[in-house]
Amino acid sequence: RPACPARGAGYAGTDKAGAPGVGAVAVKWAGLLLIVLTGGAIGWRQALGLRQRTAALEELLRWIRQLAAVMRYTAAPLGELLADSSLREGYPALPFLAALAQQADGGSFSEIWRRSIDSEQGLAFTEEDRALLLRFGDQLGQTDIEGQLAHCALYVELLEERLAEAREAQRTKGHMYATLGVSGGLALAILLI
């Protein structure tokens, strides 16, 4: 059996009676606070993802509507439309638009569209949103102006449904994620006390 230290000597981080010292208690509480804050940050990040998706879908809808309006009134070829800076700027959630304009002469529009979207890893879209976006680009520019306008109108309707779903998820799940994050952090902190 190991020898006990002499009375009053104490272990590191304990006082003379063997109880944890003030420094050890402060470190423990700081660690518990960090666990709670980390849980809250995780929940907040999940809620932020829902807000970013909603904003990205809103921008995409606005862009498609603007594209259709410019198509209708100018009847310009798709390559010219995408080179127009007014159709690229003002859409921070859609960074692939700049890449799209830069690659305008690098193959079929469908290939360029797909490459531009695939090159952007930080898009706030779900896999279903991304698939819808890819299908939109696959058919864009394949028909006359009336066909393209009808194509844009179809995707506006489809995206409006996705946007309504995203807004509902943000409304119902956003607060829940933040609350669950803090609650999970608190629960873990309580278990560690």
N, C-alpha and C positions, 0 to 999 in steps of 0.2 A: 504494500500500500504506500503511495507516494506521501511524502511528508507535506503537511500543511504549512503554508507560510506563517511566519510569526504574526501574532495578533497585531493589527495596525499596519502591516506592510501592504496588504491588499493586492489584488490582481490589477493588471492594466485596465483602466476604465472603470474601476470600482473605488468606492470610498473605503475608509478604515473598517467599516462594519461589513464589507463585502457586497453592499448594494451598488447597483450601477451608478456611476458618477453622472454629473450634470452633462458633461460632454457626450457620453454614450447615449443618454436619453435624447439630447438634442439631435444627434445624428439619426437616431431611430425615427423620430417624428419628422425630420426633414425627408427621410426616405419614404415614409408613409405618405407625406404630402406629394412627393414626386409621383408616386404610384397613382394617386387620385387625379393629379393633373394630367398624367399620361393617358389615363382612361378617358378623361374629358376631351383631350386633344384628338384621340382616335375617333370618338363619337362626333366631334365637331368636323373632322376631316371627311367623314362619311356624309354628313349633312351638306358640307360644301360641295361634294361631288354631285349631289342632287341639284343644287342651285346652278352649278356650272353646266350640267346637261340641259336644264331648262333654258338657260341663256343661249347655249349653242343652238338648240332647236329653234328658238325665236329668231336668231340671226340667220339661220339657214332659210327659214320661211321668208324672211324679209328679202334675202338675196335672190331667191327664186322668183319672188314677185317682181323685184326690180329687173331681173334678167328678162322676164316675160314682157314687161312693159317696154323695155328698150328694144326687144325683138320686134314687138308689134309696131312700134313707131319708126324704127330705122330700117328694118328688114336687112340688117347687116349680117354677114356671115358670122358664125359662132366664134371663129378665131379672133375676128376683130372685136367682137363683144367682150371676150375675155381679156383682151389686151387693154380695154378701156379701164383706166384707173378708178373710175367711179364705181365700177363693179368689183373692185378688189379692196378698196380702202374703206374703213369704217366697219369692218367685220373681224374684230380681234379673235373671236372664237372659231374663225374659219381660216387658219393660216395656210391651208392648202391652196387657197385661191391665188396667192402670190406664186407658188410653185407651178400652178397650172398655167399661168400666163408666161412664165419663163420657159416652159417646155412646149409651147404652142406649136412648134414646127418639128417635134420629135416623134411622129407616128400618128396613128389614128387617134381621134379625140377620146374614144373609149379607153385606149391604153394609157394615154396621158392622164386622164381623170383618175384611173385606178392607181397609177404610180404616184400621183400627187397626194392622194388620200392615204395610200400605204406608207408614204414617207413621213407622215405626221403621226407620231406615236402618242402625243399628248392630247388628242381630241377627246372631248368630254362625252362622246357618244357611247351608247351601249353597242354590243355586237349587232343587235337587231337594227339600231339606227344606222350603223355603219353599212350594213348590208343594203338597207333601203337607199342610202346615199350612193352606193356603188351602182345599184340598179338604175338610179336616176341618170347617172353619167353614161351608162352603157347605151342608153337609147337617145340621149340628147344629141341633136345634130344629124339624126338619121332620116328625118323627113322634111317636108316643106314647112314654111312658117306656121301654117295653121296646125299641122301635126305637132310641131314643137310647143306651140302655145297650149294645145290640149294636153300634151305630156306634162308641161309645167303645172297646169291646173290639177291634173291627177295627183301629182306628187305634193302639191300644196294641201290637198285634202288628206292624203295619207300622213303627211307630217303634222297637220293640225291635230289628228287623232293621237299621234305620238306625243305632241306637246301637251295635250290635255292630260294624258297619262302621266307625263313627267311632272306637271304642276300638281297633280293629285298626290303623287309619290312624295314630292317635296313638302307638300302641306301635311301629309299624314306621317311620313317617316322621318323627316328632317329633325323635328323636335324629339322624336323618339330616339334617334341615334345619339343625339347630344346627351339626353337623359340617361340612356343606357351606358354610355361611356363613363360618365361621372359615377353612376351607380355601381358599375362593375369595378371601377377603381376603388370606390369606398368599400365594397364588399371584400376585395382582395386585401385592402389595408386593414380592415377589421380582423380578417383571418390571421394576419401577420402580427397583430398586437400581442 
